[in-house]
Amino acid sequence: MTRDDLADIYRAYIACLNRRNWPALGQFVHDEVAHNARPLGLAGYRAMLEQDVRDIPDLKFQIEMLICDPPRIAARLKFDCAPVGTFLGLAVNGKHVSFCENVFYEFHDGKIRQVWSVIDKAAIEAQL
């Protein structure tokens, strides 16, 4: 898989998330996906994303930076949103906040198999 191929797959994955097209998630995410070393499987990963959208109804994934080195991707995702209650242990309660997530993905068989993610919680705290 070339860098361009991998970047195209990743952009399509982000578009899938932004459309909330959960049935199509399996086109991009491996059945045995793990998130931050926790084996979730596709169903668990989907449940995690669905919970994120319940907690943050206006959640939109925006790619700020994308680096491809097959079979891995490094991305910086930007979020401008209003979580409805507590988010990352912080009482956001509908206040609009902006923050980034630094995330690494490893692909296997053309699908996301490993995800390592860190959200900039300090940026949210500074806005509250």
N, C-alpha and C positions, 0 to 999 in steps of 0.2 A: 504494500500500500504506500503510495506516495504522500508527501506532505500535503499537497493540494487535495488529494482524495480524503485524507484524514480530516483536514479542515472543513471540507464540504460536509462530511458526515456529522461533524460536531455542530456546525451551524444548523443543519437540519434537525439535530437533536434539540438544540436550544429553541428553535421554532416550534417543535413538537411540545415542549414544556410550556411555552408562551400561549399556545393554542389550547392547552389543557387536554391534549389528545392522548389520554392515558392508554387507550387500547393499542395505539401505535408505538408505545414505549419499547416494546420488545424488539422493534426493528433496530434500536440503537443500544439497548442495554442487555447484557449477557444474563442468562438465566441464573448464573451463580455470582452475581455482582456482590461486591463487598464495599462498605462505606466506612472510612476511617478504621479499617481492620475488623469491622463487624460484618460477618457474613449475613446479608439480608435476603439474597435471592431477588428475582425480579418482582415478586409480589410484595416483599417487604420494602423494596426501594420505591415502588409505586405508592405504597401506603405512606411512606415518609414524605414524598412529594405532595400527595393529596393533603396531608396534615399541614404541610407548609402553606398551601393555598388557603386552607381553612383559617389558619392563624394570620395570614397576610393576603386578604382577598385581592388586593391590587398588585400582587407580586408579578414583576416582569424581569426576566433575565436579560441583561444587556452585556454583551461582550465588550470589554474595554481593552483587553489585550489577549492575544492568542499566539501561542508558540507551539509548533508541531515538530516533533522529533519521533517519527513512528518507531514503536507502537504507542508513544506517549504524547499527551497534550498537557500544556500548562496554560491556565487561563486566569485572568482577573475579571471577575464579573461585578458589575455595578448594579446597585439596587437603590431606587427612590420609591419608598412605599410607607404604608401606615399599618403596622401590625395592630390587630384589634385588642390585644390584651398584653400578657406577659410574653416577652420574646428574649431568649437567651438569659432568662432569669431577671430581666429588666422590665419594669412596669411602663411599657410604651403607651398602651391604652389609646391607640388611634392617632397618636402624634406622628406627623410625617418625619421620617428619618432617611438619611442617605448613608450607605456603607458599602464596602466591597467584600468579596469573598475571593480568596486565592485558592485555586483548586487544581489538582493534578489528576489526570485520568490515565489509565493503562488499558489499551484495547487488546482483545483476543478474539480471533475469528471475525474481525470487523465490528465488534461491539464493545461497549464499555464494560470492563471486568473488575477494575479497581478504581475507587475514588478516594482521594485524600483531600480534605477540605478544612480551611480555617477561615472563619468570619471575623472581621475587624470589629469586635465588640467594643473596644475603646472608642471608636468613632461614634457609635450609638450612644454610649455613656456621655460623651462630650456634648451631644445634642440634647440630652435630657436634663 
